Amino acid sequence: MKILIVGAMDSEIDYIKSILENIKEEEHCSFKFYLGNIKDKEIILVKSGIGRVMAGMLIGIAYNDYQFDCIINIGVAGGVKGTNLGDIIVGVNYVYGDVDLRSGGFGYDFGQMAGCPRVYKSNVDLSNLAGNDYVYGDMCTCDSFTTSEVFVNNLNENYFNDLNIKCFDMESAAFAQACNY
């Protein structure tokens, strides 16, 4: 099994890079890929850069060049709803918090990209491998650094009250969308 591990910034991938065995570096389209092993798993580690565009570009390049089996997105996100600094959140569902195609009359919900599901679901088998020591919840992606409690509460109350959003970031829903194809 080939596992793609992605972080948006160097600080998010440095530790994984330090424990990769038999590490080899390759560059494709300005992305540096670190190939190696952790125990018996084949790992492809890469820094995506920040934001959805970088995430989408990276997934296309990585899949074309490495045909990975699954992706693990690691990094820092803004926690909400009872999360604590340092919690590790395992994503269950992924949504966009700033996509609004409702006015076009096409029947889309808030947060839903055209021709796509409203919610992207994680691989349940992979998520369950994390075990019980982590926080499980949904992740919301926006193209802005989300710090406003009013903004977060508005999204949760008006659009995502059926979900259990635990954190906000700038890439995870884009990874999920790209892997949905």
Residue pairs with C-beta under 8 A, 6 or more apart in sequence:
1 41
1 42
1 69
1 70
2 42
2 43
2 44
2 66
2 67
2 68
2 69
3 41
3 42
3 43
3 44
3 68
3 69
3 70
3 71
3 72
4 44
4 46
4 62
4 66
4 68
4 70
4 71
4 72
5 13
5 16
5 43
5 44
5 45
5 46
5 71
5 72
5 74
6 13
6 45
6 46
6 47
6 48
6 55
6 58
6 62
6 71
6 72
6 73
6 74
6 171
6 175
7 13
7 16
7 47
7 48
7 73
7 74
7 75
8 47
8 48
8 49
8 50
8 51
8 54
8 75
8 170
8 171
9 47
9 50
9 75
9 76
10 47
12 47
12 74
12 75
12 76
13 34
13 45
13 46
13 47
13 74
16 38
16 43
16 45
16 74
17 23
17 34
17 45
19 38
20 34
20 36
20 37
20 38
20 43
20 45
21 36
21 37
21 38
22 36
22 37
23 34
23 35
23 36
24 34
24 35
24 36
25 32
25 33
25 34
25 35
26 32
26 33
26 35
27 33
28 61
28 65
29 57
29 61
31 46
31 47
31 48
31 58
31 61
31 62
32 46
32 47
33 44
33 45
33 46
33 62
33 65
33 66
34 43
34 44
34 45
34 46
35 42
35 43
35 44
35 45
36 43
36 45
37 43
44 62
44 66
44 68
46 58
46 62
48 54
48 55
48 58
48 171
49 58
50 170
50 171
51 143
51 170
51 171
51 174
52 141
52 143
52 170
52 171
52 173
52 174
53 174
54 171
55 171
55 174
55 175
55 178
56 174
56 177
56 178
59 71
59 174
59 175
59 178
59 179
60 178
62 68
70 123
70 126
71 175
71 179
72 126
73 91
73 171
73 172
73 175
75 169
75 171
76 169
77 89
77 139
77 167
77 168
77 169
77 172
78 145
78 146
78 147
78 167
78 168
78 169
79 85
79 87
79 89
79 166
79 167
80 152
80 156
80 165
80 166
80 167
80 168
81 137
81 156
81 164
81 165
81 166
83 89
83 135
83 137
83 166
83 167
87 134
87 135
88 130
88 133
88 134
88 135
89 134
89 135
89 136
89 137
89 139
89 166
89 167
90 122
90 127
90 130
90 134
90 135
90 136
90 137
91 122
91 127
91 137
91 138
91 139
91 172
91 176
92 121
92 122
92 127
92 136
92 137
92 138
92 164
93 119
93 120
93 121
93 122
93 138
93 139
93 163
94 119
94 120
94 121
94 122
94 138
94 139
94 140
94 141
94 172
94 173
94 175
94 176
94 177
95 111
95 118
95 119
95 120
95 138
95 139
95 140
95 141
95 160
95 163
95 165
95 173
96 111
96 112
96 113
96 140
96 141
96 142
96 173
97 111
97 140
97 141
97 142
97 146
97 155
97 159
97 160
97 168
98 142
98 143
98 144
99 110
99 111
99 112
99 113
100 110
100 111
101 108
101 112
101 113
101 114
102 108
102 109
102 110
106 114
108 114
108 118
109 118
109 159
110 158
110 159
111 118
111 159
111 160
112 118
113 177
116 177
116 180
117 180
119 138
119 163
120 173
120 176
120 177
120 180
122 176
127 136
130 136
135 166
136 166
137 164
137 165
137 166
137 167
138 160
138 163
138 164
138 165
138 166
139 165
139 166
139 167
139 168
139 169
139 172
139 173
140 146
140 155
140 160
140 165
140 167
140 168
140 169
140 173
141 168
141 169
141 170
141 171
141 172
141 173
141 174
142 168
142 170
143 170
144 170
145 170
146 152
146 168
152 165
152 168
155 165
156 163
156 165
